[in-house]
């Protein structure tokens, strides 16, 4: 069983974003090759769910993760940070051996 969690801050922010979108829209998080560290996270709004998507729901927030991205994200926490550097979603990934300052690029 894969363990990916959603922080309260991330759930609040995602819920706020989705409240302005069409019914059934969710935040899709995926992993692709690229970025300055080898892999990068992508964040998109998506109204289409694949039958094998992992669906995470919390406090009105819905996150979709495809099967190809799941092994790269196992054990991760999806968080939303609002600090002096700005606002951003951040993935706290225990498998990442290096990451970039942008917060969306990582190495395994």
DSSP file (Angstrom, degrees, kcal/mol; ACC not computed):
  #  RESIDUE AA STRUCTURE BP1 BP2  ACC     N-H-->O    O-->H-N    N-H-->O    O-->H-N    TCO  KAPPA ALPHA  PHI   PSI    X-CA   Y-CA   Z-CA
    1    1 A X              0   0    0      0, 0.0     2,-0.2     0, 0.0     0, 0.0   0.000 360.0 360.0 360.0 127.4    0.0    0.0    0.0
    2    2 A X        -     0   0    0     72,-0.1     2,-0.6     1,-0.0    69,-0.1  -0.536 360.0-148.7 -79.0 144.2    1.4    3.3   -1.0
    3    3 A X        +     0   0    0     -2,-0.2    72,-2.1     2,-0.0     2,-0.4  -0.892  30.4 153.0-121.2 100.3    1.5    6.1    1.6
    4    4 A X        -     0   0    0     -2,-0.6     2,-0.3    71,-0.2    73,-0.2  -0.997  22.7-164.7-126.3 126.3    1.1    9.6    0.3
    5    5 A X  E     -a   77   0A   0     71,-2.4    73,-3.0    -2,-0.4     2,-0.5  -0.727  15.0-141.9-115.3 162.3   -0.4   12.2    2.6
    6    6 A X  E     -a   78   0A   0     -2,-0.3    73,-0.2    71,-0.2    71,-0.0  -0.984  22.1-133.4-122.5 121.2   -1.9   15.7    2.2
    7    7 A X     >  -     0   0    0     71,-2.9     4,-2.5    -2,-0.5     5,-0.2  -0.261  23.6-113.2 -69.6 161.5   -1.1   18.3    4.9
    8    8 A X  H  > S+     0   0    0      1,-0.2     4,-2.4     2,-0.2     5,-0.2   0.904 118.5  52.8 -60.7 -41.7   -3.9   20.5    6.3
    9    9 A X  H  > S+     0   0    0      1,-0.2     4,-2.1     2,-0.2    -1,-0.2   0.910 110.7  46.6 -61.3 -42.7   -2.4   23.6    4.7
   10   10 A X  H  > S+     0   0    0     68,-0.3     4,-2.9     2,-0.2     5,-0.3   0.920 111.1  51.9 -66.2 -43.0   -2.3   21.9    1.3
   11   11 A X  H  X S+     0   0    0     -4,-2.5     4,-2.6     1,-0.2    -2,-0.2   0.912 110.1  49.1 -60.1 -42.8   -5.9   20.6    1.6
   12   12 A X  H  X S+     0   0    0     -4,-2.4     4,-2.1     2,-0.2    -1,-0.2   0.933 114.2  44.8 -61.8 -46.2   -7.1   24.1    2.5
   13   13 A X  H  X S+     0   0    0     -4,-2.1     4,-2.3     2,-0.2    -2,-0.2   0.921 114.7  47.6 -66.8 -44.2   -5.3   25.7   -0.5
   14   14 A X  H  X S+     0   0    0     -4,-2.9     4,-3.0     1,-0.2     5,-0.2   0.920 111.2  51.8 -63.0 -43.3   -6.4   23.0   -3.0
   15   15 A X  H  X S+     0   0    0     -4,-2.6     4,-1.6    -5,-0.3    -1,-0.2   0.902 109.8  49.6 -59.1 -41.8  -10.0   23.2   -1.7
   16   16 A X  H  < S+     0   0    0     -4,-2.1     4,-0.4     2,-0.2    -1,-0.2   0.909 113.3  46.3 -63.8 -43.0   -9.9   27.0   -2.3
   17   17 A X  H >< S+     0   0    0     -4,-2.3     3,-1.3     1,-0.2    -2,-0.2   0.935 113.1  48.6 -64.6 -46.8   -8.5   26.5   -5.8
   18   18 A X  H >< S+     0   0    0     -4,-3.0     3,-1.8     1,-0.3    -1,-0.2   0.756  96.3  71.6 -68.8 -24.1  -11.0   23.8   -6.7
   19   19 A X  T 3< S+     0   0    0     -4,-1.6    -1,-0.3     1,-0.3    -2,-0.2   0.730  99.4  49.1 -63.8 -19.6  -14.0   25.9   -5.4
   20   20 A X  T <  S+     0   0    0     -3,-1.3    -1,-0.3    -4,-0.4     2,-0.2   0.384 103.8  78.9 -97.7   2.3  -13.5   28.1   -8.5
   21   21 A X  S <  S-     0   0    0     -3,-1.8     3,-0.1     1,-0.1     4,-0.0  -0.569  92.8 -77.8-108.0 170.2  -13.4   25.3  -11.0
   22   22 A X    >   -     0   0    0     -2,-0.2     3,-1.8     1,-0.1    -1,-0.1  -0.280  63.0 -83.3 -63.3 150.7  -16.0   23.0  -12.6
   23   23 A X  T 3  S+     0   0    0      1,-0.2    -1,-0.1    -4,-0.1     3,-0.1  -0.272 116.9  27.7 -53.7 136.6  -17.5   20.2  -10.5
   24   24 A X  T 3  S+     0   0    0      1,-0.3    -1,-0.2    -3,-0.1     2,-0.2   0.399  85.2 137.3  90.8  -3.3  -15.3   17.1  -10.6
   25   25 A X    <   +     0   0    0     -3,-1.8    -1,-0.3    -7,-0.2     2,-0.3  -0.555  28.2 179.2 -77.9 142.2  -12.0   19.0  -11.1
   26   26 A X  E     -C   46   0B   0     20,-2.5    20,-2.8    -2,-0.2     2,-0.6  -0.887  35.3-100.7-135.1 165.4   -9.0   17.8   -9.1
   27   27 A X  E     -Cd  45  63B   0     35,-2.6    37,-2.6    -2,-0.3     2,-0.5  -0.827  36.7-155.3 -88.3 119.6   -5.4   18.7   -8.7
   28   28 A X  E     -Cd  44  64B   0     16,-3.7    16,-2.3    -2,-0.6     2,-0.5  -0.854   8.1-168.5 -98.3 128.0   -3.2   16.2  -10.6
   29   29 A X  E     +Cd  43  65B   0     35,-2.6    37,-0.5    -2,-0.5     2,-0.3  -0.967  14.6 168.5-114.6 128.6    0.4   15.8   -9.4
   30   30 A X  E     -C   42   0B   0     12,-2.1    12,-2.7    -2,-0.5     2,-0.4  -0.915  28.9-131.3-136.5 163.7    2.7   13.8  -11.7
   31   31 A X  E     +C   41   0B   0     -2,-0.3     2,-0.3    10,-0.2    10,-0.2  -0.958  29.0 172.0-116.4 132.1    6.4   13.1  -12.0
   32   32 A X  E     -C   40   0B   0      8,-2.4     8,-2.6    -2,-0.4     2,-0.2  -0.925  38.2 -93.7-134.6 161.7    8.3   13.5  -15.2
   33   33 A X  E    S+C   39   0B   0     -2,-0.3     2,-0.3     6,-0.2     6,-0.3  -0.496  84.0  52.5 -71.7 143.5   11.9   13.4  -16.4
   34   34 A X  E  >  +C   38   0B   0      4,-2.4     4,-0.5    -2,-0.2     3,-0.3  -0.882  46.1 111.4 131.0-162.1   13.6   16.8  -16.5
   35   35 A X  T >4 S-     0   0    0     -2,-0.3     3,-0.5     1,-0.2     5,-0.1  -0.083  86.5 -67.4  75.4 175.9   14.2   19.8  -14.3
   36   36 A X  T 34 S+     0   0    0      1,-0.2    -1,-0.2     3,-0.1     4,-0.1   0.570 133.4  43.7 -80.6  -7.4   17.6   20.7  -12.9
   37   37 A X  T 34 S-     0   0    0      2,-0.4    -1,-0.2    -3,-0.3    71,-0.2   0.388 120.5 -94.1-117.8   2.8   17.8   17.6  -10.7
   38   38 A X  E << S+C   34   0B   0     -4,-0.5    -4,-2.4    -3,-0.5     2,-0.3  -0.168 101.6  45.8 116.1 -40.9   16.6   14.8  -13.0
   39   39 A X  E     -CE  33 106B   0     67,-2.1    67,-2.4    -6,-0.3    -2,-0.4  -0.921  64.0-164.2-129.5 157.4   12.9   14.6  -12.2
   40   40 A X  E     -CE  32 105B   0     -8,-2.6    -8,-2.4    -2,-0.3     2,-0.3  -0.999  18.3-125.3-143.9 149.0   10.3   17.2  -11.7
   41   41 A X  E     -C   31   0B   0     63,-3.0     2,-0.4    -2,-0.3   -10,-0.2  -0.687  23.0-158.2 -86.5 142.2    6.8   17.5  -10.2
   42   42 A X  E     -C   30   0B   0    -12,-2.7   -12,-2.1    -2,-0.3     2,-0.5  -0.978   1.9-160.4-122.4 139.1    4.0   18.8  -12.3
   43   43 A X  E     +C   29   0B   0     -2,-0.4     2,-0.3   -14,-0.2   -14,-0.2  -0.979  21.3 159.5-121.1 122.9    0.8   20.3  -11.0
   44   44 A X  E     -C   28   0B   0    -16,-2.3   -16,-3.7    -2,-0.5     2,-0.5  -0.975  41.1-119.0-140.3 152.4   -2.3   20.6  -13.2
   45   45 A X  E     +C   27   0B   0     -2,-0.3     2,-0.4   -18,-0.2   -18,-0.2  -0.819  41.0 178.5 -88.5 133.2   -6.0   21.0  -12.8
   46   46 A X  E     -C   26   0B   0    -20,-2.8   -20,-2.5    -2,-0.5    -2,-0.0  -0.996  32.4-173.0-144.1 131.1   -7.8   17.9  -14.3
   47   47 A X  S    S+     0   0    0     -2,-0.4     2,-0.5   -22,-0.2    -1,-0.1   0.396  70.1  87.1 -99.3   0.4  -11.4   16.9  -14.6
   48   48 A X        -     0   0    0    -22,-0.1     2,-0.5     2,-0.0   -22,-0.1  -0.891  59.2-164.9-107.5 125.6  -10.5   13.5  -16.0
   49   49 A X        -     0   0    0     -2,-0.5     2,-0.2     4,-0.0     6,-0.0  -0.920  11.9-142.4-109.4 130.9   -9.8   10.5  -13.7
   50   50 A X    >   -     0   0    0     -2,-0.5     3,-1.8     1,-0.1    -2,-0.0  -0.628  26.3-116.8 -83.0 149.8   -8.1    7.4  -15.0
   51   51 A X  T 3  S+     0   0    0      1,-0.3    -1,-0.1    -2,-0.2    -2,-0.0   0.785 114.8  45.7 -58.5 -27.2   -9.4    4.1  -13.4
   52   52 A X  T 3  S+     0   0    0      2,-0.1    -1,-0.3     0, 0.0     2,-0.1   0.292  83.6 124.0-102.8  11.3   -6.0    3.4  -11.8
   53   53 A X    <   -     0   0    0     -3,-1.8     2,-0.5    13,-0.1    13,-0.2  -0.420  65.4-122.2 -64.9 142.7   -5.3    6.9  -10.5
   54   54 A X  E     -F   65   0B   0     11,-3.0    11,-1.9    -2,-0.1     2,-0.5  -0.789  29.5-155.5 -79.7 129.3   -4.6    7.2   -6.7
   55   55 A X  E     -F   64   0B   0     -2,-0.5     2,-0.5     9,-0.2     9,-0.2  -0.948  10.7-171.3-112.9 122.0   -7.3    9.6   -5.4
   56   56 A X  E     -F   63   0B   0      7,-2.7     7,-2.8    -2,-0.5     2,-0.4  -0.959   7.0-176.3-112.6 123.8   -6.5   11.5   -2.1
   57   57 A X  E     +F   62   0B   0     -2,-0.5     2,-0.3     5,-0.2     5,-0.2  -0.974  11.3 156.7-124.4 135.0   -9.4   13.4   -0.6
   58   58 A X  E >   -F   61   0B   0      3,-2.1     3,-2.3    -2,-0.4   -43,-0.1  -0.893  67.5 -20.7-157.9 123.9   -9.2   15.6    2.5
   59   59 A X  T 3  S-     0   0    0     -2,-0.3   -44,-0.1     1,-0.3     3,-0.1   0.830 129.3 -41.5  48.6  45.1  -11.4   18.5    3.6
   60   60 A X  T 3  S+     0   0    0      1,-0.3     2,-0.4   -45,-0.0    -1,-0.3   0.432 114.2 117.6  86.4  -1.0  -12.9   19.3    0.2
   61   61 A X  E <   - F   0  58B   0     -3,-2.3    -3,-2.1   -35,-0.0     2,-0.4  -0.814  44.0-166.3-100.6 140.5   -9.5   18.8   -1.6
   62   62 A X  E     - F   0  57B   0     -2,-0.4   -35,-2.6    -5,-0.2     2,-0.4  -0.993   4.2-174.3-128.3 126.8   -9.0   16.1   -4.3
   63   63 A X  E     -dF  27  56B   0     -7,-2.8    -7,-2.7    -2,-0.4     2,-0.4  -0.962   7.0-158.9-120.1 136.1   -5.6   15.1   -5.6
   64   64 A X  E     -dF  28  55B   0    -37,-2.6   -35,-2.6    -2,-0.4     2,-0.4  -0.936   8.0-176.4-113.8 136.8   -5.0   12.6   -8.4
   65   65 A X  E     -dF  29  54B   0    -11,-1.9   -11,-3.0    -2,-0.4   -35,-0.1  -0.993  21.5-131.6-133.7 127.3   -1.7   10.8   -8.9
   66   66 A X     >  -     0   0    0    -37,-0.5     4,-1.4    -2,-0.4     3,-0.5  -0.300  24.7-110.0 -76.5 161.6   -1.1    8.5  -11.9
   67   67 A X  H  > S+     0   0    0      1,-0.2     4,-0.6     2,-0.2    -1,-0.1   0.803 115.4  56.0 -62.5 -32.6    0.4    5.0  -11.6
   68   68 A X  H  4 S+     0   0    0      1,-0.2     4,-0.3     2,-0.1    -1,-0.2   0.865 110.9  44.3 -69.6 -35.0    3.7    5.9  -13.2
   69   69 A X  H >> S+     0   0    0     -3,-0.5     4,-0.9     1,-0.2     3,-0.8   0.738  93.8  82.3 -80.5 -24.0    4.3    8.7  -10.7
   70   70 A X  H >X S+     0   0    0     -4,-1.4     3,-1.3     1,-0.2     4,-1.0   0.878  86.2  52.3 -54.7 -48.2    3.3    6.7   -7.6
   71   71 A X  H 3< S+     0   0    0     -4,-0.6     3,-0.3     1,-0.3    -1,-0.2   0.839 108.9  52.4 -60.6 -29.7    6.6    4.8   -7.0
   72   72 A X  H <4 S+     0   0    0     -3,-0.8    -1,-0.3    -4,-0.3    23,-0.2   0.698 116.0  40.3 -75.0 -18.9    8.5    8.1   -7.1
   73   73 A X  H X< S+     0   0    0     -3,-1.3     3,-2.3    -4,-0.9    -2,-0.2   0.428  77.7 134.5-111.9  -1.0    6.2    9.7   -4.5
   74   74 A X  T 3< S+     0   0    0     -4,-1.0    21,-0.2    -3,-0.3    20,-0.2  -0.251  79.1  15.7 -54.9 131.7    5.6    6.8   -2.0
   75   75 A X  T 3  S+     0   0    0    -72,-2.1    -1,-0.3     1,-0.3   -71,-0.2   0.453  99.0 135.9  85.3   1.4    6.0    8.1    1.6
   76   76 A X    <   -     0   0    0     -3,-2.3   -71,-2.4   -73,-0.2     2,-0.5  -0.402  46.9-143.8 -84.1 157.0    5.7   11.7    0.5
   77   77 A X  E     -aB   5  92A   0     15,-1.6    15,-3.1   -73,-0.2     2,-0.6  -0.987  10.8-143.7-116.6 130.6    3.7   14.5    2.1
   78   78 A X  E     +aB   6  91A   0    -73,-3.0   -71,-2.9    -2,-0.5   -68,-0.3  -0.836  32.3 173.8 -91.2 122.9    2.1   17.1   -0.1
   79   79 A X  E     - B   0  90A   0     11,-3.1    11,-2.9    -2,-0.6     2,-0.4  -0.847  29.9-140.1-129.0 162.0    2.3   20.5    1.6
   80   80 A X  E     - B   0  89A   0     -2,-0.3     2,-0.4     9,-0.3     9,-0.2  -0.996  21.6-165.4-124.6 126.2    1.6   24.1    0.9
   81   81 A X  E     - B   0  88A   0      7,-2.9     7,-2.2    -2,-0.4     2,-0.5  -0.921  13.4-174.5-117.3 134.6    4.0   26.7    2.2
   82   82 A X  E     + B   0  87A   0     -2,-0.4     5,-0.2     5,-0.2     2,-0.2  -0.911  35.6 129.4-126.3 100.9    3.5   30.4    2.5
   83   83 A X  E >  S- B   0  86A   0      3,-2.2     3,-1.8    -2,-0.5    -2,-0.0  -0.661  74.5 -67.8-138.3-167.8    6.7   32.1    3.6
   84   84 A X  T 3  S+     0   0    0      1,-0.3     3,-0.1    -2,-0.2    -2,-0.0   0.772 128.3  57.0 -60.6 -26.4    9.1   35.0    2.7
   85   85 A X  T 3  S-     0   0    0      1,-0.3    -1,-0.3     0, 0.0     2,-0.2   0.583 119.7-101.7 -81.3  -9.9   10.1   33.2   -0.5
   86   86 A X  E <   -B   83   0A   0     -3,-1.8    -3,-2.2     2,-0.0     2,-0.4  -0.751  46.2 -50.0 123.5-170.7    6.5   33.0   -1.7
   87   87 A X  E     +B   82   0A   0     -2,-0.2     2,-0.3    -5,-0.2    -5,-0.2  -0.872  62.2 145.6-107.1 137.0    3.6   30.5   -1.9
   88   88 A X  E     -B   81   0A   0     -7,-2.2    -7,-2.9    -2,-0.4     2,-0.4  -0.978  48.4-110.6-164.5 153.1    4.1   27.1   -3.3
   89   89 A X  E     -B   80   0A   0     -2,-0.3     2,-0.4    -9,-0.2    -9,-0.3  -0.722  39.7-166.9 -80.0 138.7    3.1   23.4   -3.1
   90   90 A X  E     -B   79   0A   0    -11,-2.9   -11,-3.1    -2,-0.4     2,-0.6  -0.990  16.3-144.5-131.8 140.1    6.0   21.3   -1.9
   91   91 A X  E     -B   78   0A   0     12,-0.6     2,-1.2    -2,-0.4   -13,-0.2  -0.913   7.5-153.8-103.7 117.2    6.5   17.6   -1.9
   92   92 A X  E     -B   77   0A   0    -15,-3.1   -15,-1.6    -2,-0.6     2,-0.6  -0.776  25.2-177.5 -91.1  96.2    8.3   16.3    1.1
   93   93 A X    >   -     0   0    0     -2,-1.2     3,-1.1   -17,-0.2   -17,-0.1  -0.862  26.1-161.6-107.2 115.8    9.7   13.2   -0.5
   94   94 A X  T 3  S+     0   0    0     -2,-0.6    -1,-0.1     1,-0.2   -19,-0.1   0.687  92.3  57.8 -69.3 -16.0   11.8   10.7    1.6
   95   95 A X  T 3  S+     0   0    0    -21,-0.2     2,-0.4   -23,-0.2    -1,-0.2   0.626  79.5 106.0 -87.0 -14.6   13.3    9.2   -1.6
   96   96 A X    <   -     0   0    0     -3,-1.1    12,-0.3     1,-0.2     3,-0.1  -0.523  44.1-176.9 -72.0 123.3   14.7   12.4   -2.9
   97   97 A X  S    S+     0   0    0     10,-2.6     2,-0.3    -2,-0.4    11,-0.2   0.647  74.2  10.0 -92.2 -18.1   18.5   12.5   -2.5
   98   98 A X  E     -G  107   0B   0      9,-1.1     9,-2.7   -61,-0.1     2,-0.3  -0.980  67.1-172.9-154.4 152.7   18.8   16.0   -3.9
   99   99 A X  E     -G  106   0B   0     -2,-0.3     7,-0.2     7,-0.3     2,-0.2  -0.953  22.2-115.2-145.6 166.3   16.4   18.8   -4.8
  100  100 A X    >   -     0   0    0      5,-2.1     3,-1.6    -2,-0.3     5,-0.2  -0.620  29.7-112.1-100.4 159.4   16.4   22.2   -6.4
  101  101 A X  T 3  S+     0   0    0      1,-0.3    -1,-0.1    -2,-0.2     0, 0.0   0.720 113.0  69.1 -61.7 -21.9   15.7   25.5   -4.8
  102  102 A X  T 3  S-     0   0    0      1,-0.1    -1,-0.3     3,-0.0    -3,-0.0   0.728  99.6-135.4 -71.8 -20.3   12.6   25.8   -6.9
  103  103 A X  S <  S+     0   0    0     -3,-1.6   -12,-0.6     2,-0.2    -2,-0.1   0.423  87.4  80.5  83.3  -2.5   11.0   22.9   -4.9
  104  104 A X  S    S+     0   0    0    -14,-0.1   -63,-3.0   -64,-0.1     2,-0.4   0.457  78.2  71.6-114.0  -3.1    9.7   21.1   -8.0
  105  105 A X  E     +E   40   0B   0    -65,-0.3    -5,-2.1    -5,-0.2     2,-0.3  -0.922  57.4 160.2-117.6 139.3   12.8   19.3   -9.2
  106  106 A X  E     -EG  39  99B   0    -67,-2.4   -67,-2.1    -2,-0.4     2,-0.3  -0.966  27.7-136.4-152.5 165.2   14.5   16.3   -7.4
  107  107 A X  E       G   0  98B   0     -9,-2.7   -10,-2.6    -2,-0.3    -9,-1.1  -0.921 360.0 360.0-124.1 151.2   16.9   13.4   -7.8
  108  108 A X              0   0    0     -2,-0.3    -1,-0.1   -12,-0.3   -70,-0.1   0.312 360.0 360.0-121.8 360.0   16.5    9.8   -6.6
